[in-house]
Every structure is written in structure tokens, then in C-alpha cells.
């Protein structure tokens, strides 16, 4: 399949995730909910992925790269779980929308990918589109008072995901995306399980209805397991900087899903923001690095 279609599919899966998570978080506290998502993703990965590829023994020189990628994935979930509770949805959307900038900086600092002028234009337009979409939703944006701590945590989560994206890419030259995803899930789920253990033990699991479980399992199997596997594959094909622009396409699907499923608003400002994001993606198509 064409790499751009796959990256759009990833953005679509991630875009549907927030409305689904809202349903599950009504019944399950954030930390146990995230733990269930990760355990569900790991279970599917261990069950299916080893059957889909030839397992290559992990080379000693790749262990550091894999560990950094896995830590990035772990810290993203840890920081985002706490950060979102302390700041506004508007703050979180704007900060996550800066992921392409963080990835460009990480790439430059570690000398992985060179960033072409067309990609820089795409990054600018993508961020502008996210700003318009957040403004159009009417969500509060505030970096004062208690919100600053949450904003810092969300920023740390965004940078962590940038490290996961950048450092998982060189591994794809030697290992299958299925093997990389499995390794990352094993390490990050183990770490998150240790950190969230008190919350897991304190949760009242018997009172959770099937809708809460369905939300957590969907969010773990599809956005966490499948989408991140495809994300690693996509970054290997077009480069992490270009792929990161498709990350900002997910709010378009989130707002559309919120409008259709939850009855949330959808106005001209959000429409213009979506168009600008798509224009930014189009400008980068001739500036990818296919590997």
C-alpha cells in the first residue's frame, strides 16, 4: 500500500481515539485505564506479531537505540496521563501540534535526518492549521497558574514521543516493524505496570461496565498496537520529519468524530485549519526520503 495512505490511516485511527477514550475514562481512572490499554496492546503484539515476521536476534549495538525508543514511548504515556489532568485540552492540542518541530530538532541534534525546505514549510503550515482548529473549538488555552505544570508535562510527553519516533526509525533497517513494536511494548508496558501498580490495585474493577472495557481494549489494540506499528513503518519510508506532519492530521479526524459521535461543534475555523494542514502535507510529498 502507498505510504501516504498508511500514514493517513494512522492519523484516522489516532483521531478516533480521544472520543473513544472519553467514554472509557468515565468508568476507569486515567492510570489504570492507560495500563489496560498497554497490556491489551502487548497481548495482541505477543500473540500475532511473532507469526508475521522472521525474528532477528537483537544486536548489542542496537540495544541502546531500542531502549531510548522504548523509554520515549513509556514516558509519553506517563507524562501525558498526568499532564492532561492538570491542563486544558486546548493547551494539550497546541503542544502536541508542535511534534514536527521537536522531531526536526531531535533529528538535527542526533544527525539522523536532514530537513528539506519543503518539509519546513509543511511544519509551519501544519502548526498554523492546529492553532486554527483549537481556536475554532473554543477550548481554553492558558499557561498561567496550575496549567503551567500540566503544560510542561504534556510538552515532556510530546518530546518523549519525538524520541520514540526518531530512534525507532534506524532499527527498521535491520528488524521488522513487528519485532520493533513488540520490543517497545514489552519494555514500556513493564515500566508502566510498575509505576501504575498502586492505582491498578486501588481500582474497583468489578464495577466497570462492558463499555469501559471495550473502550480500553479498542484504544490499546488499534491506536496503540496497530497504529504505532504502522507509524514505525511509515517513518522508515518517508523519514521521521515528514511522517510527523501526519500526526497533526489526527485532530481533523478527532473533531470530525466528536461532531458525529458526541455532537461537538464544527465550524469554519476548524475547516480552514484542516485545509491548511492538508496543504502542508501536499507540499512535503516531493520532499520525502524513501528508504
C-alpha positions in Angstrom: 0.0 0.0 0.0 1.1 3.6 -0.6 2.9 5.1 2.4 0.8 8.2 2.4 -2.4 6.2 2.6 -0.9 4.3 5.5 0.1 7.4 7.4 -3.4 8.9 6.8 -4.9 5.6 8.2 -2.7 6.0 11.3 -3.9 9.6 11.7 -7.5 8.4 11.3 -7.1 5.6 14.0 -5.5 8.1 16.4 -8.1 10.7 15.6 -10.9 8.3 16.6 -9.1 7.5 19.9 -10.0 10.6 22.0 -13.8 10.2 21.7 -13.4 6.5 22.5 -11.2 7.2 25.5 -13.6 9.8 26.8 -16.2 7.0 27.2 -13.8 4.6 29.0 -12.4 7.3 31.3 -15.9 7.8 32.7 -15.6 4.4 34.3 -11.9 3.8 34.7 -9.3 6.2 36.3 -6.6 7.5 34.0 -3.6 5.5 35.3 -5.4 2.1 35.4 -7.0 2.9 32.0 -3.6 3.5 30.4 -2.3 0.3 32.0 -5.2 -1.7 30.5 -4.5 -0.1 27.1 -0.8 -1.0 27.2 -1.4 -4.6 28.4 -4.0 -5.1 25.7 -1.6 -3.8 23.1 1.2 -6.1 24.4 -1.1 -9.1 24.5 -2.0 -8.7 20.8 1.6 -7.9 19.9 2.9 -11.1 21.5 0.1 -13.2 20.1 0.2 -12.0 16.4 3.5 -10.2 15.6 5.9 -13.1 16.0 3.9 -15.0 13.4 4.2 -12.2 10.8 8.0 -11.9 10.5 11.3 -13.6 10.8 12.7 -12.8 14.3 16.2 -11.5 14.1 18.4 -11.7 17.2 18.9 -8.3 18.8 22.4 -7.0 18.1 24.3 -5.4 21.0 24.9 -2.2 19.1 21.1 -1.7 18.7 20.2 -2.2 22.4 20.8 1.4 23.3 18.7 2.7 20.4 15.9 0.3 21.2 15.9 1.3 24.9 15.8 5.0 24.1 12.8 4.4 21.7 11.1 2.4 24.4 11.7 5.0 27.1 10.3 7.6 24.8 7.1 5.5 24.3 6.9 4.9 28.1 7.4 8.5 29.2 4.9 9.7 26.6 2.1 7.7 28.2 3.3 8.5 31.7 3.7 12.3 31.2 0.6 12.6 29.1 -1.6 10.8 31.6 -0.7 13.2 34.4 -0.3 16.3 32.2 -3.8 16.1 30.6 -5.3 16.1 34.1 -3.5 19.4 35.0 -4.0 21.5 31.9 -6.7 22.3 29.3 -7.5 20.3 26.2 -6.5 23.4 24.2 -3.1 23.6 25.7 -2.5 19.9 25.1 -3.6 20.1 21.4 -1.3 23.1 20.7 1.7 21.4 22.4 1.2 18.1 20.7 0.8 20.0 17.4 4.5 21.1 17.8 5.7 17.5 17.5 7.1 18.1 14.0 9.3 20.9 15.4 10.6 18.6 18.2 11.3 15.8 15.8 13.2 18.2 13.5 15.3 19.4 16.4 16.0 15.8 17.7 17.0 14.8 14.1 19.3 17.8 13.8 20.9 17.2 17.3 21.5 13.5 16.7 22.3 13.9 13.0 19.7 11.4 11.7 17.6 13.2 9.0 18.3 16.4 7.1 15.2 18.6 6.9 14.4 19.9 3.4 12.9 23.4 2.8 9.6 21.9 1.6 9.3 20.0 4.9 10.0 23.2 6.9 7.1 24.9 5.0 4.9 21.9 5.8 5.8 22.1 9.5 4.8 25.8 9.6 1.5 25.2 7.8 0.7 22.2 10.0 1.2 24.2 13.2 -0.9 27.0 11.8 -3.7 24.6 11.0 -3.6 23.1 14.5 -3.8 26.7 16.0 -6.9 27.4 13.9 -8.6 24.2 14.8 -8.0 24.7 18.5 -9.3 28.3 18.3 -12.3 27.1 16.4 -13.3 24.6 19.1 -13.4 27.3 21.7 -11.2 25.2 24.0 -9.4 27.3 26.6 -5.7 28.0 26.1 -4.0 29.1 29.3 -0.4 28.8 30.6 -0.9 30.5 33.9 -1.4 29.2 37.4 -1.9 25.4 37.7 -2.0 25.0 33.9 1.8 25.6 33.6 2.7 22.3 35.4 0.3 20.3 33.1 1.6 22.1 30.0 5.2 21.2 31.0 4.2 17.5 31.4 2.4 17.5 28.1 5.5 19.1 26.5 7.7 16.4 28.1 5.2 13.8 26.7 5.4 15.3 23.2 9.2 15.4 23.2 9.3 11.8 24.5 7.1 10.7 21.6 9.5 12.5 19.3 12.4 10.4 20.7 10.3 7.2 20.2 9.7 8.3 16.6 13.3 9.2 15.7 15.0 6.3 17.4 12.7 3.6 16.2 13.4 4.5 12.6 17.0 3.3 12.3 16.0 0.0 13.8 13.8 -0.7 10.8 16.9 -1.1 8.7 17.6 -4.4 10.5 14.4 -5.6 12.2 10.8 -6.0 11.1 8.4 -3.3 12.4 6.5 -6.1 14.1 9.6 -7.1 16.1 10.4 -3.5 16.9 6.9 -2.8 18.1 6.9 -5.9 20.2 10.1 -5.0 21.9 8.9 -1.4 22.6 5.6 -2.7 24.0 7.4 -5.2 26.3 9.7 -2.6 27.8 7.3 0.3 28.1 4.4 -1.8 29.4 6.7 -3.4 32.0 7.8 0.0 33.2 4.3 1.5 33.2 2.9 -1.5 35.1 5.4 -0.9 37.9 4.6 2.8 38.1 0.9 2.3 37.9 0.7 -0.7 40.2 -0.8 1.2 43.2 -3.5 2.7 41.0 -4.2 -0.7 39.5 -4.6 -2.3 42.9 -6.8 0.5 44.1 -9.2 0.4 41.2 -12.7 -1.2 41.6 -12.5 -3.4 38.5 -15.8 -5.3 39.3 -17.9 -2.2 38.8 -16.6 -1.3 35.3 -19.3 -1.9 32.6 -18.6 -3.5 29.3 -18.4 -0.1 27.6 -15.4 0.8 29.8 -13.6 -2.4 28.9 -14.4 -2.1 25.2 -13.0 1.5 25.2 -9.8 0.4 26.8 -9.3 -2.6 24.6 -10.1 -0.7 21.4 -7.7 2.0 22.4 -4.9 -0.5 23.2 -5.3 -2.8 20.2 -5.8 -0.3 17.4 -4.3 3.2 18.3 -1.5 1.8 20.5 -0.6 -1.5 18.9 -1.6 -1.4 15.2 -1.2 2.4 14.6 2.2 2.6 16.2 3.4 -0.4 14.2 2.3 1.3 11.0 3.9 4.6 12.3 7.3 3.0 12.6 6.9 1.6 9.1 5.9 5.0 7.7 8.8 6.8 9.3 11.2 4.3 7.8 9.7 5.0 4.4 9.5 8.8 4.3 11.6 10.0 7.3 10.5 10.9 10.7 10.2 14.7 10.0 7.8 14.2 7.1 5.8 11.5 8.9 5.4 13.7 11.9 3.3 16.1 9.9 0.7 13.4 9.5 0.5 13.4 13.3 -1.2 16.7 13.0 -3.8 15.3 10.7 -5.3 13.3 13.6 -7.1 16.3 15.2 -9.0 16.7 11.9 -10.4 13.2 12.4 -10.9 13.8 16.2 -13.0 16.9 15.6 -15.0 15.1 12.9 -15.6 12.1 15.1 -16.6 14.4 18.0 -19.1 16.1 15.8 -20.6 12.8 14.5 -20.4 10.8 17.7 -20.5 13.3 20.6 -22.4 16.2 19.0 -19.5 18.6 19.4 -19.2 21.8 17.3 -17.5 22.0 13.9 -17.1 25.5 12.3 -15.4 27.3 9.5 -12.3 28.0 11.5 -11.8 24.3 12.1 -12.5 23.6 8.4 -9.8 26.2 7.4 -7.4 24.7 9.8 -7.9 21.2 8.3 -7.4 22.6 4.8 -4.1 24.3 5.8 -2.9 21.0 7.4 -3.7 19.1 4.2 -1.9 21.8 2.1 1.2 21.4 4.3 1.1 17.7 3.7 0.8 18.1 0.0 3.9 20.4 -0.1 6.0 17.8 1.6 5.2 14.9 -0.9 8.1 15.8 -3.1 10.5 16.3 -0.2 10.4 12.8 1.3 13.3 10.4 1.8 12.2 7.0 0.7 14.3 4.3 2.3 
